[in-house]
Structure formats: C-alpha cells, structure tokens
Amino acid sequence: MATKLKFAYVARDPSGREHKGTMEAETEAEATGRLRQQQLSVVKLDKAVPKGGGMNLSLFSRKAARKCNTGELCLFTRQLATMIGAGIPLLESFEILAEQTRDSNKGFGEGLQECADLVRGGTEMSEAMGRFRGMFPEIYVNMVKAGEASGQLDIILNRLAEFLEASESLKREIKSAMTYPVISLVMILGITGYLLIGVVPKFKTMFDALHGELPAVTKGVLAVSDWLTSNVPTLIGVGIAGWIGLKLALRTRPAQRIRDTLWLKVPVFGPLFQKVAISRFARTFGTLLSSGVPLLGALEIVATTAGNVVIEETLLETRETVRKGESLSTHLTTSWVFPPMVVKMIGIGEKSGALEQLLGKIADFYDEQVHATVKALTSLIEPIMLMVMGAVVGLIVLAIFYPILQLQSAVRGNS
C-alpha cells in the first residue's frame, strides 16, 4: 500500500466561500478529486510541512520564483486569447507561450509549463492557474473558470486583457502623480537637514565671537541646529523604532482600518484615492459579472482585492445583505465611501438588468476624473513645492548672512 501524504488546501464552495484544511491522500490528483467530490474548487494545494520538520527551501524558492508583472500577464493573456480564437488547442497554445516566455522571464515560463502539465493530466485550466497565485490573481482565475463554463474562453481572456491594461494604466498614472511630491519632499528634508547639521554649526563659532545681539531669526535657526546636531542618534533611533512599531501595528485590523480611512479622507490626496478606489471597484465588479461570475462570488472577490480595509468591509457587509435578499444598492447607501451618484447608478442597473454596463460607465467616468485630478494636482503641487523649498532655504541663508551684513554695515559706519 502506497504511503499517504498530507496536503494543505484552500478551496471554494459554489457560493464562493473559502475553506481551508488538511487531508491525507496518496497523490495530489487523489486529493484534488476528493475535494471535487465535496463540490469544492481547489484554489491552492500543497504538501503539508510535518511538525518539527524544516521548510523545503528548494520547493519554496521554486514557488517564489513563479511570478510575473502585470505587463507580462497582459501580453500572455492577449496571445493566449488570439491563439485559442484562431483554433489552436488550449494545451498547445499554453506550451508554445511557456517556451516563448521562458526567455524573458524564466520563472513565469516554467510556471506556465507546469500549468500545461497539470492541464495535460486532466486538471481544469482555472484550477491549474489557481495553484500559482504569484502569477495569476484571484480575479483572473475566477474569470477563466467562468470562461471555461460558458465555452467563451477567448472572449473572457480578451476581456481580462482589457481589464489588466486599464488597471495598469491607472496604477501608472497614480504613481506618476505621487513621484514628484515624494521626490520634492525628500529633497527639501535632505537640503534642510544638510544646512542645519552640516553648514549652520560652522557659522556658530563666528557668531559667538561677535559678542553681539543676533537677530531673532538667526537665534531660532541656531537653536534648531543645536538641537538637531545633539539629538541625531536619538532621532535615528526613534525613527527606526517608530517605523518598526508602525509596521507591526499595521498587521492588525484596527490599525489597517484607521490607515485606510485616513487615506480616503486626507486633504488634497484623499478625494483622488477615493476616485481610484471607486474606479477599481466598478471595473473589477463589472468585469467579473460580465464574465459570468455569480453576484455573491463577484462581491467577495472584489472585496478581497479592493486593497482598502474600509471598502473591503463595506463590500463584505453588502454581500451579506444581498445574500439575505436585499438589493445591492440598499447597503451601499449607508456607506460614506460610495458617492450617491454611484449608488444611484448601481440601483438603476439592478432594476434594468444592465448592471455590468453601468458599472463599466462608472469605471470610465472615474478614470476620467482620476486623470483630471492628477493633472490638476501635478500643476498645483509643482509650484507649491518649489515655493516651500525656496522659503526654507531662503530662511536659513538669511539667518546666516543677515548678522554678517549687519556687521559689515557697522564697520563701514565706524570707518
């Protein structure tokens, strides 16, 4: 009799609810089959690590290497859709793309080949993809599963590629909007720190030798410089401890909730982050529904991929109210995250049966809003940052040279 192995699994039932556990089976295929008999769709299946045993580092390294960026995934998706649409068998398409991808991203290519091997062994493509979460996110796996069920895999893959392209474009736009302020802030802090710690102390000795009354601005700058210079080690220690403490705190749900609430309410950038969140929600939700993913399952996926605890909790609560028979828009009305216009359009979509189309319109509208907001913020922040930098540097330079100019004036007056 063959030795039984222990497998740790993550699976979903038909309603979309996640189940985790362990089971004993002789092979991975047997474990998968038993889960299927329980009407569970396998999300992840790995050999369980024995208690007291070490980690299988080589296996971990191989799993960790199976990753790709959004651009690579989007290109693969487009190519796979084209090949399937042209009549090339799924398995052959997968193997061709695996070989082609291996040159640019070895880990991704090898992961695709492993997916192809699983498909050849009788595993559904969505199930095979679900075992490589570093390559295929949850929304991707669920849409492929819907495509398999409907027989429209090439159409679903094209829709997925469009979704990924739109998401990546939005991400790039936000990143470009945040880059300039962050770089400018770092430069301001760096220049200010260098002047106060590296330059101002050199003038202090000269000012002490003057034995005269210094201007208030000079006294203030010298006091700040003295305090910073004498407390550099303390500041570094407090900064490191604060950073570690913040990282640890943000592992807890309450801290994450506070952080994400602040992100959505912070002045200037808060409205931008809210528009991004709504656009992401609408596009993801609409794409899932139009691909045939059930409403409750789609809501759970959108919630878990929202990237914001406040929105996640709102959507999970909404899912529960929908499960009890209420409309989707009923609970969203009580949330401050979703503007009345969005809730109203969702309500109209529910009544008219055109929810997917209206969600697409909401996503397009908020994409345009994000673009306009980013453009306005960029044009506004650039001069403000330059003014702040000029004011800080100007104040320090004035504090240093004003007493020197006063001394020169006094010398000329005496002569």
Buried (B, 14 or more C-beta within 10 A) or exposed (E): EEEEBEBBBBBBEEEBEEBEEEBEBEEBEBBBEBBBEEEBBBBEBBEBBEEEEEEEEEEEEBBEBBBBEBEBBBBBBBBBBBBBEEEBEBBEBBBBBBEEBBEEBEBBBBBBBBBBBBBEEEBBBBBBBBBBBBBBBBBBBBBBBBBBBEEBBBBBBBBBBBBBBBBBEBEEBBEEBBEBBEEBEEEBEEBBEEBBEEEBBEBBEEBEEEEEEBEEBBBEBBEBBBEBBEEEEEEEEEEEEEEEEEEEEEEEEEBBBBBBBEBBBEEEBBBBBBBBBBBBBBBBBBBBBBBBBBBBBBBBBBBBBBEBBBBBBBBBBBBEBBEEEEBBBBBBEEBEBBBEEBBBBBBEBBEEEEBBBBBBBBBBBBBEBBBEBBEEBBEEBEEEBEEEBEEBBEBBEBBBEBBBEBBEEEEEEEE
